[in-house]
Amino acid sequence: MRATWSDERLDDLKGEVARQGERIDALGVKVDDGFARLDTRIDSLTHTLLYVGAGLFAAFLSFLAALLGLIITRL
């Protein structure tokens, strides 16, 4: 390694650091966009699970009511 850096080498390093910073910023935007889309998908999945769960619960209550009605009429 060199013990000293020339002005030209320091300028090259500065340019490379700036380019890497731009790439990192672009990656951050892509990650944020991905998380935004993921949030939307999770929200829609949550709503779907809620509706399916409510439907199953209503079906269970209907079955329970029918079973109790059958038991009571057979006594």
PDB file of N, CA, C and O in Angstrom:
ATOM      1  N   MET A   1       0.831  -1.186   0.000  1.00  0.00           N
ATOM      2  CA  MET A   1       0.000   0.000   0.000  1.00  0.00           C
ATOM      3  C   MET A   1       0.874   1.248   0.000  1.00  0.00           C
ATOM      4  O   MET A   1       2.017   1.253   0.458  1.00  0.00           O
ATOM      5  N   ARG A   2       0.295   2.264  -0.519  1.00  0.00           N
ATOM      6  CA  ARG A   2       1.023   3.524  -0.542  1.00  0.00           C
ATOM      7  C   ARG A   2       0.967   4.199   0.818  1.00  0.00           C
ATOM      8  O   ARG A   2      -0.027   4.112   1.539  1.00  0.00           O
ATOM      9  N   ALA A   3       2.029   4.855   1.140  1.00  0.00           N
ATOM     10  CA  ALA A   3       2.060   5.607   2.391  1.00  0.00           C
ATOM     11  C   ALA A   3       1.374   6.955   2.237  1.00  0.00           C
ATOM     12  O   ALA A   3       0.867   7.519   3.206  1.00  0.00           O
ATOM     13  N   THR A   4       1.361   7.466   1.008  1.00  0.00           N
ATOM     14  CA  THR A   4       0.714   8.753   0.746  1.00  0.00           C
ATOM     15  C   THR A   4      -0.215   8.603  -0.445  1.00  0.00           C
ATOM     16  O   THR A   4      -0.025   7.725  -1.287  1.00  0.00           O
ATOM     17  N   TRP A   5      -1.198   9.446  -0.509  1.00  0.00           N
ATOM     18  CA  TRP A   5      -2.178   9.419  -1.587  1.00  0.00           C
ATOM     19  C   TRP A   5      -2.031  10.704  -2.390  1.00  0.00           C
ATOM     20  O   TRP A   5      -1.902  11.791  -1.827  1.00  0.00           O
ATOM     21  N   SER A   6      -2.052  10.566  -3.703  1.00  0.00           N
ATOM     22  CA  SER A   6      -1.980  11.759  -4.555  1.00  0.00           C
ATOM     23  C   SER A   6      -3.381  12.382  -4.631  1.00  0.00           C
ATOM     24  O   SER A   6      -4.381  11.736  -4.318  1.00  0.00           O
ATOM     25  N   ASP A   7      -3.428  13.633  -5.049  1.00  0.00           N
ATOM     26  CA  ASP A   7      -4.719  14.307  -5.182  1.00  0.00           C
ATOM     27  C   ASP A   7      -5.618  13.593  -6.186  1.00  0.00           C
ATOM     28  O   ASP A   7      -6.832  13.508  -6.005  1.00  0.00           O
ATOM     29  N   GLU A   8      -4.998  13.081  -7.248  1.00  0.00           N
ATOM     30  CA  GLU A   8      -5.773  12.362  -8.261  1.00  0.00           C
ATOM     31  C   GLU A   8      -6.387  11.092  -7.679  1.00  0.00           C
ATOM     32  O   GLU A   8      -7.550  10.789  -7.947  1.00  0.00           O
ATOM     33  N   ARG A   9      -5.629  10.360  -6.897  1.00  0.00           N
ATOM     34  CA  ARG A   9      -6.150   9.131  -6.262  1.00  0.00           C
ATOM     35  C   ARG A   9      -7.251   9.468  -5.270  1.00  0.00           C
ATOM     36  O   ARG A   9      -8.250   8.752  -5.194  1.00  0.00           O
ATOM     37  N   LEU A  10      -7.089  10.544  -4.505  1.00  0.00           N
ATOM     38  CA  LEU A  10      -8.132  10.942  -3.565  1.00  0.00           C
ATOM     39  C   LEU A  10      -9.403  11.353  -4.304  1.00  0.00           C
ATOM     40  O   LEU A  10     -10.502  11.051  -3.840  1.00  0.00           O
ATOM     41  N   ASP A  11      -9.277  12.033  -5.440  1.00  0.00           N
ATOM     42  CA  ASP A  11     -10.442  12.399  -6.239  1.00  0.00           C
ATOM     43  C   ASP A  11     -11.144  11.153  -6.774  1.00  0.00           C
ATOM     44  O   ASP A  11     -12.373  11.086  -6.799  1.00  0.00           O
ATOM     45  N   ASP A  12     -10.352  10.165  -7.204  1.00  0.00           N
ATOM     46  CA  ASP A  12     -10.944   8.903  -7.667  1.00  0.00           C
ATOM     47  C   ASP A  12     -11.709   8.217  -6.548  1.00  0.00           C
ATOM     48  O   ASP A  12     -12.817   7.721  -6.755  1.00  0.00           O
ATOM     49  N   LEU A  13     -11.116   8.191  -5.364  1.00  0.00           N
ATOM     50  CA  LEU A  13     -11.768   7.574  -4.213  1.00  0.00           C
ATOM     51  C   LEU A  13     -13.053   8.316  -3.858  1.00  0.00           C
ATOM     52  O   LEU A  13     -14.068   7.691  -3.550  1.00  0.00           O
ATOM     53  N   LYS A  14     -13.015   9.634  -3.900  1.00  0.00           N
ATOM     54  CA  LYS A  14     -14.187  10.443  -3.602  1.00  0.00           C
ATOM     55  C   LYS A  14     -15.304  10.144  -4.604  1.00  0.00           C
ATOM     56  O   LYS A  14     -16.467  10.024  -4.217  1.00  0.00           O
ATOM     57  N   GLY A  15     -14.961  10.024  -5.878  1.00  0.00           N
ATOM     58  CA  GLY A  15     -15.953   9.701  -6.902  1.00  0.00           C
ATOM     59  C   GLY A  15     -16.550   8.323  -6.700  1.00  0.00           C
ATOM     60  O   GLY A  15     -17.756   8.130  -6.852  1.00  0.00           O
ATOM     61  N   GLU A  16     -15.700   7.362  -6.356  1.00  0.00           N
ATOM     62  CA  GLU A  16     -16.186   5.994  -6.123  1.00  0.00           C
ATOM     63  C   GLU A  16     -17.102   5.937  -4.906  1.00  0.00           C
ATOM     64  O   GLU A  16     -18.122   5.248  -4.932  1.00  0.00           O
ATOM     65  N   VAL A  17     -16.756   6.640  -3.859  1.00  0.00           N
ATOM     66  CA  VAL A  17     -17.600   6.683  -2.653  1.00  0.00           C
ATOM     67  C   VAL A  17     -18.947   7.322  -2.985  1.00  0.00           C
ATOM     68  O   VAL A  17     -19.985   6.861  -2.510  1.00  0.00           O
ATOM     69  N   ALA A  18     -18.938   8.374  -3.793  1.00  0.00           N
ATOM     70  CA  ALA A  18     -20.187   9.036  -4.189  1.00  0.00           C
ATOM     71  C   ALA A  18     -21.060   8.080  -5.007  1.00  0.00           C
ATOM     72  O   ALA A  18     -22.271   8.019  -4.796  1.00  0.00           O
ATOM     73  N   ARG A  19     -20.453   7.330  -5.942  1.00  0.00           N
ATOM     74  CA  ARG A  19     -21.224   6.370  -6.747  1.00  0.00           C
ATOM     75  C   ARG A  19     -21.808   5.271  -5.872  1.00  0.00           C
ATOM     76  O   ARG A  19     -22.953   4.865  -6.069  1.00  0.00           O
ATOM     77  N   GLN A  20     -21.039   4.789  -4.914  1.00  0.00           N
ATOM     78  CA  GLN A  20     -21.551   3.753  -4.017  1.00  0.00           C
ATOM     79  C   GLN A  20     -22.697   4.298  -3.164  1.00  0.00           C
ATOM     80  O   GLN A  20     -23.666   3.591  -2.890  1.00  0.00           O
ATOM     81  N   GLY A  21     -22.577   5.550  -2.752  1.00  0.00           N
ATOM     82  CA  GLY A  21     -23.656   6.178  -1.983  1.00  0.00           C
ATOM     83  C   GLY A  21     -24.943   6.263  -2.789  1.00  0.00           C
ATOM     84  O   GLY A  21     -26.029   6.037  -2.255  1.00  0.00           O
ATOM     85  N   GLU A  22     -24.825   6.590  -4.082  1.00  0.00           N
ATOM     86  CA  GLU A  22     -26.003   6.644  -4.951  1.00  0.00           C
ATOM     87  C   GLU A  22     -26.624   5.265  -5.110  1.00  0.00           C
ATOM     88  O   GLU A  22     -27.847   5.124  -5.108  1.00  0.00           O
ATOM     89  N   ARG A  23     -25.784   4.255  -5.248  1.00  0.00           N
ATOM     90  CA  ARG A  23     -26.306   2.886  -5.369  1.00  0.00           C
ATOM     91  C   ARG A  23     -27.023   2.451  -4.101  1.00  0.00           C
ATOM     92  O   ARG A  23     -28.061   1.792  -4.165  1.00  0.00           O
ATOM     93  N   ILE A  24     -26.476   2.816  -2.959  1.00  0.00           N
ATOM     94  CA  ILE A  24     -27.111   2.460  -1.685  1.00  0.00           C
ATOM     95  C   ILE A  24     -28.446   3.185  -1.539  1.00  0.00           C
ATOM     96  O   ILE A  24     -29.419   2.604  -1.059  1.00  0.00           O
ATOM     97  N   ASP A  25     -28.496   4.463  -1.954  1.00  0.00           N
ATOM     98  CA  ASP A  25     -29.757   5.201  -1.904  1.00  0.00           C
ATOM     99  C   ASP A  25     -30.803   4.554  -2.806  1.00  0.00           C
ATOM    100  O   ASP A  25     -31.963   4.427  -2.413  1.00  0.00           O
ATOM    101  N   ALA A  26     -30.407   4.143  -4.014  1.00  0.00           N
ATOM    102  CA  ALA A  26     -31.334   3.483  -4.932  1.00  0.00           C
ATOM    103  C   ALA A  26     -31.824   2.161  -4.350  1.00  0.00           C
ATOM    104  O   ALA A  26     -32.995   1.811  -4.496  1.00  0.00           O
ATOM    105  N   LEU A  27     -30.940   1.438  -3.701  1.00  0.00           N
ATOM    106  CA  LEU A  27     -31.336   0.182  -3.070  1.00  0.00           C
ATOM    107  C   LEU A  27     -32.327   0.444  -1.939  1.00  0.00           C
ATOM    108  O   LEU A  27     -33.280  -0.314  -1.760  1.00  0.00           O
ATOM    109  N   GLY A  28     -32.109   1.507  -1.184  1.00  0.00           N
ATOM    110  CA  GLY A  28     -33.042   1.860  -0.112  1.00  0.00           C
ATOM    111  C   GLY A  28     -34.432   2.157  -0.637  1.00  0.00           C
ATOM    112  O   GLY A  28     -35.427   1.783  -0.017  1.00  0.00           O
ATOM    113  N   VAL A  29     -34.506   2.830  -1.783  1.00  0.00           N
ATOM    114  CA  VAL A  29     -35.806   3.120  -2.398  1.00  0.00           C
ATOM    115  C   VAL A  29     -36.487   1.821  -2.820  1.00  0.00           C
ATOM    116  O   VAL A  29     -37.691   1.653  -2.624  1.00  0.00           O
ATOM    117  N   LYS A  30     -35.713   0.901  -3.400  1.00  0.00           N
ATOM    118  CA  LYS A  30     -36.290  -0.386  -3.810  1.00  0.00           C
ATOM    119  C   LYS A  30     -36.790  -1.176  -2.609  1.00  0.00           C
ATOM    120  O   LYS A  30     -37.858  -1.786  -2.675  1.00  0.00           O
ATOM    121  N   VAL A  31     -36.048  -1.177  -1.529  1.00  0.00           N
ATOM    122  CA  VAL A  31     -36.453  -1.903  -0.320  1.00  0.00           C
ATOM    123  C   VAL A  31     -37.720  -1.289   0.261  1.00  0.00           C
ATOM    124  O   VAL A  31     -38.635  -2.009   0.660  1.00  0.00           O
ATOM    125  N   ASP A  32     -37.776   0.044   0.308  1.00  0.00           N
ATOM    126  CA  ASP A  32     -38.979   0.706   0.820  1.00  0.00           C
ATOM    127  C   ASP A  32     -40.197   0.374  -0.032  1.00  0.00           C
ATOM    128  O   ASP A  32     -41.281   0.138   0.501  1.00  0.00           O
ATOM    129  N   ASP A  33     -40.025   0.356  -1.351  1.00  0.00           N
ATOM    130  CA  ASP A  33     -41.121   0.012  -2.254  1.00  0.00           C
ATOM    131  C   ASP A  33     -41.570  -1.428  -2.031  1.00  0.00           C
ATOM    132  O   ASP A  33     -42.766  -1.720  -2.032  1.00  0.00           O
ATOM    133  N   GLY A  34     -40.614  -2.315  -1.841  1.00  0.00           N
ATOM    134  CA  GLY A  34     -40.947  -3.716  -1.584  1.00  0.00           C
ATOM    135  C   GLY A  34     -41.730  -3.887  -0.296  1.00  0.00           C
ATOM    136  O   GLY A  34     -42.686  -4.662  -0.250  1.00  0.00           O
ATOM    137  N   PHE A  35     -41.340  -3.175   0.750  1.00  0.00           N
ATOM    138  CA  PHE A  35     -42.068  -3.256   2.009  1.00  0.00           C
ATOM    139  C   PHE A  35     -43.465  -2.671   1.887  1.00  0.00           C
ATOM    140  O   PHE A  35     -44.399  -3.176   2.510  1.00  0.00           O
ATOM    141  N   ALA A  36     -43.629  -1.611   1.091  1.00  0.00           N
ATOM    142  CA  ALA A  36     -44.951  -1.022   0.888  1.00  0.00           C
ATOM    143  C   ALA A  36     -45.870  -2.027   0.200  1.00  0.00           C
ATOM    144  O   ALA A  36     -47.028  -2.182   0.588  1.00  0.00           O
ATOM    145  N   ARG A  37     -45.347  -2.713  -0.830  1.00  0.00           N
ATOM    146  CA  ARG A  37     -46.159  -3.727  -1.507  1.00  0.00           C
ATOM    147  C   ARG A  37     -46.457  -4.897  -0.575  1.00  0.00           C
ATOM    148  O   ARG A  37     -47.554  -5.454  -0.613  1.00  0.00           O
ATOM    149  N   LEU A  38     -45.502  -5.271   0.252  1.00  0.00           N
ATOM    150  CA  LEU A  38     -45.709  -6.364   1.189  1.00  0.00           C
ATOM    151  C   LEU A  38     -46.769  -6.006   2.213  1.00  0.00           C
ATOM    152  O   LEU A  38     -47.591  -6.849   2.572  1.00  0.00           O
ATOM    153  N   ASP A  39     -46.762  -4.760   2.692  1.00  0.00           N
ATOM    154  CA  ASP A  39     -47.784  -4.317   3.640  1.00  0.00           C
ATOM    155  C   ASP A  39     -49.169  -4.436   3.031  1.00  0.00           C
ATOM    156  O   ASP A  39     -50.111  -4.856   3.703  1.00  0.00           O
ATOM    157  N   THR A  40     -49.299  -4.068   1.763  1.00  0.00           N
ATOM    158  CA  THR A  40     -50.590  -4.161   1.083  1.00  0.00           C
ATOM    159  C   THR A  40     -51.036  -5.607   0.983  1.00  0.00           C
ATOM    160  O   THR A  40     -52.205  -5.919   1.210  1.00  0.00           O
ATOM    161  N   ARG A  41     -50.112  -6.485   0.646  1.00  0.00           N
ATOM    162  CA  ARG A  41     -50.466  -7.902   0.526  1.00  0.00           C
ATOM    163  C   ARG A  41     -50.830  -8.494   1.875  1.00  0.00           C
ATOM    164  O   ARG A  41     -51.754  -9.303   1.963  1.00  0.00           O
ATOM    165  N   ILE A  42     -50.125  -8.108   2.922  1.00  0.00           N
ATOM    166  CA  ILE A  42     -50.431  -8.626   4.257  1.00  0.00           C
ATOM    167  C   ILE A  42     -51.785  -8.115   4.722  1.00  0.00           C
ATOM    168  O   ILE A  42     -52.547  -8.854   5.346  1.00  0.00           O
ATOM    169  N   ASP A  43     -52.095  -6.839   4.421  1.00  0.00           N
ATOM    170  CA  ASP A  43     -53.400  -6.304   4.791  1.00  0.00           C
ATOM    171  C   ASP A  43     -54.525  -7.061   4.111  1.00  0.00           C
ATOM    172  O   ASP A  43     -55.528  -7.382   4.749  1.00  0.00           O
ATOM    173  N   SER A  44     -54.375  -7.352   2.822  1.00  0.00           N
ATOM    174  CA  SER A  44     -55.425  -8.084   2.116  1.00  0.00           C
ATOM    175  C   SER A  44     -55.522  -9.515   2.627  1.00  0.00           C
ATOM    176  O   SER A  44     -56.620 -10.066   2.707  1.00  0.00           O
ATOM    177  N   LEU A  45     -54.399 -10.121   2.971  1.00  0.00           N
ATOM    178  CA  LEU A  45     -54.422 -11.468   3.536  1.00  0.00           C
ATOM    179  C   LEU A  45     -55.105 -11.471   4.900  1.00  0.00           C
ATOM    180  O   LEU A  45     -55.848 -12.399   5.221  1.00  0.00           O
ATOM    181  N   THR A  46     -54.861 -10.447   5.694  1.00  0.00           N
ATOM    182  CA  THR A  46     -55.496 -10.335   7.003  1.00  0.00           C
ATOM    183  C   THR A  46     -57.010 -10.237   6.858  1.00  0.00           C
ATOM    184  O   THR A  46     -57.750 -10.880   7.603  1.00  0.00           O
ATOM    185  N   HIS A  47     -57.472  -9.432   5.900  1.00  0.00           N
ATOM    186  CA  HIS A  47     -58.915  -9.302   5.678  1.00  0.00           C
ATOM    187  C   HIS A  47     -59.511 -10.631   5.230  1.00  0.00           C
ATOM    188  O   HIS A  47     -60.590 -11.012   5.683  1.00  0.00           O
ATOM    189  N   THR A  48     -58.825 -11.326   4.354  1.00  0.00           N
ATOM    190  CA  THR A  48     -59.320 -12.616   3.880  1.00  0.00           C
ATOM    191  C   THR A  48     -59.418 -13.607   5.034  1.00  0.00           C
ATOM    192  O   THR A  48     -60.424 -14.304   5.170  1.00  0.00           O
ATOM    193  N   LEU A  49     -58.385 -13.674   5.859  1.00  0.00           N
ATOM    194  CA  LEU A  49     -58.418 -14.586   7.004  1.00  0.00           C
ATOM    195  C   LEU A  49     -59.522 -14.214   7.980  1.00  0.00           C
ATOM    196  O   LEU A  49     -60.151 -15.095   8.566  1.00  0.00           O
ATOM    197  N   LEU A  50     -59.761 -12.937   8.160  1.00  0.00           N
ATOM    198  CA  LEU A  50     -60.824 -12.487   9.053  1.00  0.00           C
ATOM    199  C   LEU A  50     -62.190 -12.932   8.526  1.00  0.00           C
ATOM    200  O   LEU A  50     -63.016 -13.434   9.287  1.00  0.00           O
ATOM    201  N   TYR A  51     -62.427 -12.748   7.222  1.00  0.00           N
ATOM    202  CA  TYR A  51     -63.711 -13.152   6.649  1.00  0.00           C
ATOM    203  C   TYR A  51     -63.901 -14.669   6.703  1.00  0.00           C
ATOM    204  O   TYR A  51     -64.989 -15.147   7.023  1.00  0.00           O
ATOM    205  N   VAL A  52     -62.858 -15.416   6.394  1.00  0.00           N
ATOM    206  CA  VAL A  52     -62.959 -16.878   6.436  1.00  0.00           C
ATOM    207  C   VAL A  52     -63.194 -17.344   7.876  1.00  0.00           C
ATOM    208  O   VAL A  52     -64.020 -18.222   8.125  1.00  0.00           O
ATOM    209  N   GLY A  53     -62.469 -16.757   8.807  1.00  0.00           N
ATOM    210  CA  GLY A  53     -62.660 -17.120  10.217  1.00  0.00           C
ATOM    211  C   GLY A  53     -64.060 -16.799  10.714  1.00  0.00           C
ATOM    212  O   GLY A  53     -64.667 -17.594  11.432  1.00  0.00           O
ATOM    213  N   ALA A  54     -64.567 -15.643  10.335  1.00  0.00           N
ATOM    214  CA  ALA A  54     -65.928 -15.269  10.746  1.00  0.00           C
ATOM    215  C   ALA A  54     -66.944 -16.220  10.125  1.00  0.00           C
ATOM    216  O   ALA A  54     -67.918 -16.597  10.777  1.00  0.00           O
ATOM    217  N   GLY A  55     -66.728 -16.610   8.877  1.00  0.00           N
ATOM    218  CA  GLY A  55     -67.636 -17.558   8.223  1.00  0.00           C
ATOM    219  C   GLY A  55     -67.617 -18.924   8.900  1.00  0.00           C
ATOM    220  O   GLY A  55     -68.663 -19.540   9.104  1.00  0.00           O
ATOM    221  N   LEU A  56     -66.421 -19.389   9.245  1.00  0.00           N
ATOM    222  CA  LEU A  56     -66.330 -20.673   9.947  1.00  0.00           C
ATOM    223  C   LEU A  56     -66.970 -20.618  11.320  1.00  0.00           C
ATOM    224  O   LEU A  56     -67.615 -21.574  11.751  1.00  0.00           O
ATOM    225  N   PHE A  57     -66.791 -19.497  12.009  1.00  0.00           N
ATOM    226  CA  PHE A  57     -67.398 -19.338  13.331  1.00  0.00           C
ATOM    227  C   PHE A  57     -68.924 -19.318  13.222  1.00  0.00           C
ATOM    228  O   PHE A  57     -69.611 -19.933  14.037  1.00  0.00           O
ATOM    229  N   ALA A  58     -69.451 -18.620  12.225  1.00  0.00           N
ATOM    230  CA  ALA A  58     -70.903 -18.581  12.015  1.00  0.00           C
ATOM    231  C   ALA A  58     -71.426 -19.976  11.666  1.00  0.00           C
ATOM    232  O   ALA A  58     -72.491 -20.373  12.139  1.00  0.00           O
ATOM    233  N   ALA A  59     -70.691 -20.714  10.849  1.00  0.00           N
ATOM    234  CA  ALA A  59     -71.103 -22.078  10.503  1.00  0.00           C
ATOM    235  C   ALA A  59     -71.094 -22.973  11.736  1.00  0.00           C
ATOM    236  O   ALA A  59     -71.984 -23.805  11.909  1.00  0.00           O
ATOM    237  N   PHE A  60     -70.095 -22.804  12.588  1.00  0.00           N
ATOM    238  CA  PHE A  60     -70.037 -23.595  13.816  1.00  0.00           C
ATOM    239  C   PHE A  60     -71.214 -23.271  14.729  1.00  0.00           C
ATOM    240  O   PHE A  60     -71.823 -24.177  15.298  1.00  0.00           O
ATOM    241  N   LEU A  61     -71.539 -21.990  14.874  1.00  0.00           N
ATOM    242  CA  LEU A  61     -72.678 -21.611  15.718  1.00  0.00           C
ATOM    243  C   LEU A  61     -73.984 -22.151  15.146  1.00  0.00           C
ATOM    244  O   LEU A  61     -74.857 -22.575  15.903  1.00  0.00           O
ATOM    245  N   SER A  62     -74.131 -22.143  13.832  1.00  0.00           N
ATOM    246  CA  SER A  62     -75.335 -22.702  13.201  1.00  0.00           C
ATOM    247  C   SER A  62     -75.428 -24.196  13.447  1.00  0.00           C
ATOM    248  O   SER A  62     -76.499 -24.716  13.758  1.00  0.00           O
ATOM    249  N   PHE A  63     -74.307 -24.884  13.307  1.00  0.00           N
ATOM    250  CA  PHE A  63     -74.289 -26.319  13.573  1.00  0.00           C
ATOM    251  C   PHE A  63     -74.618 -26.608  15.037  1.00  0.00           C
ATOM    252  O   PHE A  63     -75.375 -27.532  15.334  1.00  0.00           O
ATOM    253  N   LEU A  64     -74.058 -25.828  15.937  1.00  0.00           N
ATOM    254  CA  LEU A  64     -74.317 -26.017  17.360  1.00  0.00           C
ATOM    255  C   LEU A  64     -75.784 -25.766  17.680  1.00  0.00           C
ATOM    256  O   LEU A  64     -76.386 -26.514  18.450  1.00  0.00           O
ATOM    257  N   ALA A  65     -76.365 -24.722  17.098  1.00  0.00           N
ATOM    258  CA  ALA A  65     -77.783 -24.430  17.321  1.00  0.00           C
ATOM    259  C   ALA A  65     -78.656 -25.559  16.776  1.00  0.00           C
ATOM    260  O   ALA A  65     -79.630 -25.952  17.419  1.00  0.00           O
ATOM    261  N   ALA A  66     -78.316 -26.086  15.591  1.00  0.00           N
ATOM    262  CA  ALA A  66     -79.086 -27.193  15.019  1.00  0.00           C
ATOM    263  C   ALA A  66     -78.953 -28.443  15.873  1.00  0.00           C
ATOM    264  O   ALA A  66     -79.936 -29.158  16.072  1.00  0.00           O
ATOM    265  N   LEU A  67     -77.779 -28.714  16.372  1.00  0.00           N
ATOM    266  CA  LEU A  67     -77.557 -29.890  17.207  1.00  0.00           C
ATOM    267  C   LEU A  67     -78.320 -29.770  18.524  1.00  0.00           C
ATOM    268  O   LEU A  67     -78.943 -30.728  18.980  1.00  0.00           O
ATOM    269  N   LEU A  68     -78.265 -28.577  19.133  1.00  0.00           N
ATOM    270  CA  LEU A  68     -79.029 -28.377  20.369  1.00  0.00           C
ATOM    271  C   LEU A  68     -80.526 -28.470  20.126  1.00  0.00           C
ATOM    272  O   LEU A  68     -81.255 -29.026  20.948  1.00  0.00           O
ATOM    273  N   GLY A  69     -80.992 -27.932  19.008  1.00  0.00           N
ATOM    274  CA  GLY A  69     -82.408 -28.048  18.666  1.00  0.00           C
ATOM    275  C   GLY A  69     -82.816 -29.501  18.473  1.00  0.00           C
ATOM    276  O   GLY A  69     -83.905 -29.891  18.895  1.00  0.00           O
ATOM    277  N   LEU A  70     -81.987 -30.293  17.859  1.00  0.00           N
ATOM    278  CA  LEU A  70     -82.265 -31.707  17.667  1.00  0.00           C
ATOM    279  C   LEU A  70     -82.311 -32.445  19.003  1.00  0.00           C
ATOM    280  O   LEU A  70     -83.192 -33.273  19.235  1.00  0.00           O
ATOM    281  N   ILE A  71     -81.358 -32.138  19.874  1.00  0.00           N
ATOM    282  CA  ILE A  71     -81.313 -32.786  21.193  1.00  0.00           C
ATOM    283  C   ILE A  71     -82.549 -32.409  21.996  1.00  0.00           C
ATOM    284  O   ILE A  71     -83.153 -33.278  22.624  1.00  0.00           O
ATOM    285  N   ILE A  72     -82.941 -31.150  21.995  1.00  0.00           N
ATOM    286  CA  ILE A  72     -84.079 -30.697  22.794  1.00  0.00           C
ATOM    287  C   ILE A  72     -85.378 -31.290  22.269  1.00  0.00           C
ATOM    288  O   ILE A  72     -86.243 -31.649  23.069  1.00  0.00           O
ATOM    289  N   THR A  73     -85.546 -31.407  20.965  1.00  0.00           N
ATOM    290  CA  THR A  73     -86.790 -31.972  20.421  1.00  0.00           C
ATOM    291  C   THR A  73     -86.856 -33.479  20.610  1.00  0.00           C
ATOM    292  O   THR A  73     -87.953 -34.036  20.577  1.00  0.00           O
ATOM    293  N   ARG A  74     -85.761 -34.149  20.803  1.00  0.00           N
ATOM    294  CA  ARG A  74     -85.771 -35.604  20.998  1.00  0.00           C
ATOM    295  C   ARG A  74     -85.986 -35.972  22.456  1.00  0.00           C
ATOM    296  O   ARG A  74     -86.222 -37.141  22.763  1.00  0.00           O
ATOM    297  N   LEU A  75     -85.910 -35.022  23.346  1.00  0.00           N
ATOM    298  CA  LEU A  75     -86.119 -35.338  24.764  1.00  0.00           C
ATOM    299  C   LEU A  75     -87.553 -35.425  25.018  1.00  0.00           C
ATOM    300  O   LEU A  75     -87.966 -35.682  26.149  1.00  0.00           O
TER     301      LEU A  75
END
